[in-house]
Amino acid sequence: MLRWILFVIIYAILSVYVLQALKTVARQPWVYYLYMAIAAAVAFNFIYQFTAGEEEGRVLSVPKSYAFGFLLTILTFKLITIIFLFSEDIFRIFSGGYEKMFGSSRAFSLPQRRRFLSAIALGLAAIPFGALLYGMYKGKYNFKVLKYTLEFDDLPDAFDGYRITQISDIHSGSFDNRKMIEYGVSLINQQKSDTILFTGDMVNNMTEEMKPWADLFTTLEAKDGKYSVLGNHDYGDYIPWETPELKNQNLQDLKDLQKEMGFDLLLNEHRYLTKGEDKIALVGVENWGKGGFKKAGDLQKAVSNISEQDFKILMSHDPSHWEAEVVPDEKHFHLTLSGHTHGMQFGIEIPGWIKWSPVKWRYKQWAGIYKEQGQFINVNRGFGFLGYPGRVGIWPEITVITLKKKSLT
């Protein structure tokens, strides 16, 4: 209870502080009342969802995620505005003190706020405010098809030009727009790749979340099949279960559902993709992640019957696995496909100029293609979303990778 009281007090102080800028810029009282009504509604909804709302667990439900998203949006607006107001207040305090000490007036008074500074503060604060709202209503379904061509000296000849579509981090428990998911699934099929590889996190918490969407993802087609691995969210670790048996059954239900949807789920094992006498080893491990994440992946078990000379593609959900175990492995994995980071669902990307997200401080490989010791990894930005119910600058991704035989000339 104490933490909620503190939250309300701090939130109210911030709201009143920002109100000063609005009063300086806008002369109509209805503007103030509207702002305070919106601020109060956002705070009330957030408190309600996180006290009386349903669904326990560390992963936010759809109502909770929207409550968090609206709070994040309005707090961002407040904080940016307050930075300007506070800077001006420091100047006003020194100016008032100087006037009292050396001026003609003996009374201490603060100079009036300058209208243009308040206008600048509100204008700049409106940019991330609008961006976060856009991300919640449009950005999260702004699917992008990113295409890469990777060359290898030892790619089997028959696989020259082989196309792979990778999707990752579906997070079906967060979906709220069937029409847009239909569009995303259709976009995957339009790529007409040889195979579709899904690199984990089909759900947020429970298998039940995927069932309303299973029919759509069942329609995904590729002539060489669909393959998948598990991500950290697929194990049901982020909600309480009445018994261990129920948790285990949930995981088994997800495995069965993936099979029903036509995915070949690789659990620390491998398959061979073949074309005539040529073949590629497709390896899939369970989740393995640093920083407290589940380490169920067993790379050595997955490759126990694979030759070092085989061309190898590894599916491993968490990219931290790549530098920790994959790159140093003597078997040499030509291409690793991961997801997990979502690119934090927020950042700035301008091709050829800038690629930035706060998640780069947590993961060295966080979005796109990276190369070390002749081995590639692609970190998919994710198909879905989690927590903040939107995306800003880091859009949902469908990756198409074309394998090419490097020319000797």
C-alpha positions in Angstrom: 0.0 0.0 0.0 2.8 2.4 0.9 4.4 2.1 -2.6 1.1 3.0 -4.2 0.7 6.1 -1.9 4.2 7.2 -2.9 3.4 6.6 -6.6 0.3 8.8 -6.3 2.1 11.6 -4.5 5.0 11.7 -6.9 2.7 11.4 -9.9 0.5 14.3 -8.6 3.6 16.5 -8.1 4.8 15.8 -11.6 1.3 16.5 -13.0 1.0 19.8 -11.2 4.5 20.9 -12.2 3.7 20.3 -15.9 0.4 22.1 -15.5 2.4 25.3 -15.0 3.7 25.0 -18.6 0.2 24.5 -19.9 -1.1 27.6 -18.0 1.8 29.6 -19.4 1.1 28.7 -23.0 -2.6 28.1 -23.1 -5.1 30.6 -21.7 -8.2 28.4 -21.9 -9.1 26.6 -18.6 -10.6 23.6 -20.5 -7.0 22.7 -21.6 -5.9 22.4 -18.0 -9.0 20.4 -17.0 -8.6 18.0 -19.9 -4.9 17.4 -19.1 -5.6 16.7 -15.5 -8.5 14.4 -16.4 -6.3 12.4 -18.8 -3.5 12.2 -16.2 -5.8 11.0 -13.5 -7.5 8.4 -15.8 -4.1 7.0 -16.8 -3.0 6.8 -13.2 -6.2 5.2 -12.0 -6.2 2.6 -14.8 -2.6 1.7 -14.0 -3.3 1.3 -10.3 -6.5 -0.7 -11.0 -4.8 -3.1 -13.4 -1.9 -3.8 -11.1 -3.9 -4.2 -8.0 -7.4 -5.5 -8.9 -6.6 -6.7 -12.4 -6.5 -10.4 -13.3 -3.6 -12.7 -14.4 -0.7 -12.9 -12.0 2.8 -13.3 -13.2 5.9 -11.4 -14.3 4.6 -11.0 -17.9 2.0 -8.4 -18.5 -1.5 -9.3 -19.8 -3.0 -7.2 -22.6 -4.9 -4.9 -20.2 -1.9 -4.5 -18.0 0.4 -3.8 -20.9 -1.9 -1.1 -22.2 -2.0 0.4 -18.7 1.8 0.4 -18.6 2.0 1.8 -22.2 -0.3 4.7 -21.4 1.6 5.4 -18.2 5.0 5.3 -20.0 3.6 7.6 -22.7 2.4 10.3 -20.3 5.4 10.0 -17.9 7.7 10.6 -20.9 5.7 13.7 -21.8 5.9 15.0 -18.2 9.6 14.3 -17.7 10.8 16.0 -20.8 8.6 19.0 -20.0 10.0 19.1 -16.4 13.6 19.1 -17.6 12.9 22.4 -19.3 10.8 23.8 -16.5 13.4 22.9 -13.9 16.2 24.4 -15.9 14.2 27.6 -16.1 13.4 27.5 -12.4 17.0 27.4 -11.5 17.5 30.6 -13.4 14.4 32.2 -11.9 15.6 31.4 -8.3 19.1 32.9 -9.0 17.5 35.9 -10.7 15.0 36.4 -7.8 17.8 36.1 -5.2 20.0 38.6 -7.1 17.2 41.1 -7.2 16.6 40.8 -3.5 20.2 41.2 -2.6 21.2 43.9 -5.0 18.1 45.3 -6.5 15.6 47.9 -5.4 13.1 45.4 -4.0 13.5 43.9 -0.5 10.9 41.2 -1.2 12.0 37.9 -2.8 9.9 37.1 -5.9 10.5 34.9 -8.9 10.3 36.3 -12.4 7.4 35.1 -14.5 7.9 32.0 -16.7 8.8 32.8 -20.3 6.1 31.6 -22.6 8.3 30.6 -25.4 10.4 28.2 -23.2 7.2 26.5 -22.0 6.0 26.2 -25.6 9.4 24.6 -26.6 9.2 22.2 -23.7 5.7 21.1 -24.5 6.5 20.9 -28.2 9.5 18.7 -27.7 7.7 16.5 -25.2 4.9 16.0 -27.7 7.3 14.2 -30.1 7.9 11.1 -28.0 4.4 11.3 -26.7 3.0 11.0 -30.2 5.6 8.4 -31.2 4.7 6.1 -28.2 1.0 6.4 -29.0 1.7 5.7 -32.7 3.8 2.7 -31.7 0.8 1.3 -29.7 -1.7 1.6 -32.4 0.2 1.3 -35.7 3.9 0.6 -35.1 3.5 -2.8 -33.5 2.0 -4.2 -36.8 4.2 -2.3 -39.1 5.8 -5.5 -40.5 9.0 -5.2 -42.4 10.6 -7.8 -44.7 14.4 -7.6 -44.3 16.4 -9.4 -46.9 20.1 -10.5 -46.7 22.4 -12.4 -49.0 25.1 -14.4 -47.2 28.0 -16.0 -49.1 29.9 -19.1 -48.0 32.9 -20.8 -49.5 31.7 -24.3 -48.6 28.0 -24.0 -49.2 26.9 -27.2 -51.0 26.3 -26.5 -54.7 22.7 -27.5 -54.7 21.9 -24.9 -52.0 23.2 -21.9 -54.0 20.3 -19.5 -53.9 18.5 -21.3 -51.1 16.0 -19.0 -49.4 15.2 -19.1 -45.6 12.5 -17.1 -44.0 13.0 -16.6 -40.3 10.4 -15.4 -37.8 10.8 -15.1 -34.1 9.1 -14.0 -30.9 5.4 -14.3 -31.9 4.2 -13.7 -28.4 0.6 -14.6 -29.3 -0.6 -13.6 -25.8 -0.1 -10.0 -26.7 -2.1 -10.0 -30.0 -5.2 -7.8 -30.3 -5.9 -7.4 -34.0 -6.7 -10.5 -36.1 -6.7 -8.6 -39.4 -3.1 -7.4 -38.9 -1.9 -10.8 -37.9 -3.5 -12.2 -41.0 -1.6 -9.6 -43.0 1.7 -10.6 -41.3 1.2 -14.3 -41.9 0.3 -13.5 -45.6 3.5 -11.5 -45.9 5.5 -14.5 -44.7 4.0 -16.7 -47.3 4.5 -14.2 -50.0 8.3 -14.6 -49.6 8.0 -18.2 -51.0 11.1 -19.3 -49.3 12.4 -22.9 -49.3 11.9 -23.2 -45.6 10.5 -21.3 -42.7 12.4 -21.2 -39.4 10.8 -20.0 -36.1 13.2 -19.2 -33.4 11.1 -19.3 -30.2 8.7 -17.5 -27.9 5.4 -18.6 -29.5 3.5 -17.5 -26.3 3.9 -15.2 -23.3 3.0 -17.7 -20.6 0.5 -20.4 -21.6 -0.3 -22.6 -24.6 -3.9 -21.3 -24.5 -2.7 -18.0 -25.8 -1.7 -19.5 -29.1 -4.9 -21.5 -29.8 -6.9 -18.5 -31.2 -4.1 -17.9 -33.7 -3.0 -21.4 -34.5 -5.2 -21.7 -37.6 -3.5 -18.7 -39.1 0.1 -19.9 -38.5 -0.9 -23.3 -39.8 -1.3 -21.8 -43.2 2.4 -20.9 -43.4 3.9 -22.9 -46.2 7.4 -23.8 -47.4 8.4 -26.6 -49.7 11.1 -27.9 -47.4 9.0 -27.5 -44.3 8.7 -25.4 -41.1 11.0 -25.9 -38.2 11.0 -24.3 -34.7 12.7 -24.2 -31.3 11.6 -23.1 -27.9 12.2 -19.6 -26.3 12.4 -18.7 -22.7 8.7 -17.7 -22.5 7.5 -21.1 -23.9 8.3 -22.9 -20.7 5.7 -21.1 -18.6 8.3 -19.9 -16.1 6.8 -16.4 -15.6 3.5 -17.3 -14.0 2.6 -19.4 -10.9 1.3 -22.9 -11.4 -0.8 -24.8 -8.9 1.4 -27.9 -9.4 4.5 -28.8 -11.3 2.4 -31.3 -13.3 0.2 -28.5 -14.7 3.3 -26.6 -15.8 4.8 -29.6 -17.4 1.5 -30.4 -19.2 1.4 -26.8 -20.5 4.8 -27.3 -22.1 3.7 -30.6 -23.6 0.5 -29.0 -24.9 2.6 -26.4 -26.7 4.9 -29.0 -28.2 1.8 -30.9 -29.4 0.2 -27.7 -30.8 3.3 -26.8 -32.8 3.2 -30.3 -34.3 -0.5 -29.8 -35.2 0.4 -26.5 -36.8 3.0 -28.3 -39.0 6.2 -27.2 -37.2 8.9 -29.7 -36.7 10.1 -28.7 -33.2 13.8 -29.3 -32.6 14.6 -30.1 -29.0 18.4 -30.3 -28.8 18.5 -32.2 -32.1 19.0 -31.8 -35.8 17.6 -32.6 -39.2 19.1 -32.7 -42.6 17.8 -30.6 -45.5 18.7 -32.4 -48.7 18.9 -31.7 -52.4 20.1 -34.6 -54.4 23.3 -35.7 -52.8 23.9 -32.4 -51.1 22.7 -31.6 -47.6 22.6 -29.0 -44.9 22.5 -29.8 -41.1 19.7 -27.8 -39.4 20.3 -27.8 -35.7 17.9 -26.6 -33.0 18.5 -26.2 -29.3 16.3 -25.4 -26.4 16.6 -22.0 -24.8 20.1 -21.1 -23.6 20.6 -17.6 -22.3 22.9 -15.6 -20.0 21.8 -13.3 -17.2 19.4 -15.7 -15.4 17.6 -17.1 -18.4 16.9 -20.8 -18.7 19.8 -22.9 -19.9 18.0 -25.9 -21.3 19.9 -25.9 -24.5 22.4 -28.7 -25.1 24.5 -27.9 -28.1 26.7 -31.0 -27.9 23.7 -33.3 -27.8 22.1 -31.6 -30.8 25.2 -32.1 -32.9 26.4 -35.4 -31.6 25.8 -37.2 -34.9 26.9 -34.3 -37.2 30.2 -34.2 -39.1 32.5 -31.2 -38.7 32.5 -30.9 -42.5 28.7 -30.5 -42.7 27.3 -27.0 -43.5 25.4 -26.1 -40.4 22.6 -23.7 -39.6 21.7 -23.3 -35.9 18.5 -22.2 -34.4 19.0 -20.8 -30.8 16.6 -18.3 -29.3 18.9 -16.2 -27.2 21.8 -14.5 -29.1 23.9 -14.5 -25.9 24.4 -18.2 -26.6 26.3 -17.4 -29.8 29.4 -15.8 -28.3 29.3 -18.0 -25.1 29.1 -21.4 -26.7 28.5 -21.4 -30.5 31.4 -19.3 -31.9 34.1 -21.1 -29.9 32.7 -24.6 -30.8 35.1 -26.6 -33.0 32.3 -27.8 -35.3 31.9 -24.3 -36.8 28.3 -23.1 -37.2 28.0 -21.2 -40.5 24.8 -19.4 -39.6 23.0 -19.0 -36.3 19.4 -17.6 -36.2 18.2 -16.0 -32.9 15.6 -13.5 -31.6 14.7 -12.7 -28.0 15.8 -9.1 -27.8 12.9 -7.6 -29.8 15.4 -4.7 -30.4 13.7 -3.5 -27.2 10.8 -2.5 -29.5 12.3 1.0 -29.3 15.1 2.7 -31.1 16.3 4.5 -34.2 17.3 2.8 -37.4 18.3 4.6 -40.6 20.0 2.1 -43.0 23.6 3.0 -43.7 23.7 5.7 -41.0 22.5 4.7 -37.6 21.2 1.7 -35.7 20.6 2.3 -32.0 18.5 1.0 -29.2 19.0 0.9 -25.4 19.1 -2.9 -25.7 22.6 -2.6 -27.1 23.8 -2.1 -23.5 22.5 -5.5 -22.6 23.2 -7.5 -25.8 26.2 -7.2 -28.0 24.3 -8.8 -30.9 20.8 -7.4 -30.7 19.4 -6.9 -34.3 20.5 -7.9 -37.7 23.5 -9.6 -39.1 26.8 -10.0 -37.2 30.0 -12.0 -38.1 32.8 -13.4 -36.0 35.5 -15.9 -37.0 33.8 -16.6 -40.3 30.4 -17.4 -38.6 27.2 -15.4 -39.0 24.3 -14.7 -36.7 21.1 -13.0 -37.5 19.1 -11.6 -34.6 15.5 -11.2 -35.7 13.7 -8.2 -34.1 10.6 -10.2 -33.5 7.2 -10.7 -35.1 5.2 -9.7 -32.0 5.6 -7.5 -28.9 5.7 -7.8 -25.1 5.3 -5.5 -22.2 5.0 -2.1 -23.9 2.2 -2.9 -26.4 3.9 -1.2 -29.3 7.0 -0.5 -31.3 8.8 2.7 -32.1 11.6 2.7 -34.7 12.2 -1.0 -34.3 9.5 -2.6 -36.4 8.3 -6.2 -36.4 10.4 -8.3 -38.7 10.3 -11.0 -41.2 13.8 -12.0 -42.3 14.6 -13.6 -45.7 18.1 -14.9 -46.0 19.5 -16.1 -49.3 22.5 -18.5 -49.2 25.0 -18.0 -51.9 28.1 -20.0 -53.0 31.0 -17.6 -52.9 32.7 -17.4 -56.3 36.3 -18.4 -56.5 37.1 -15.9 -59.2 
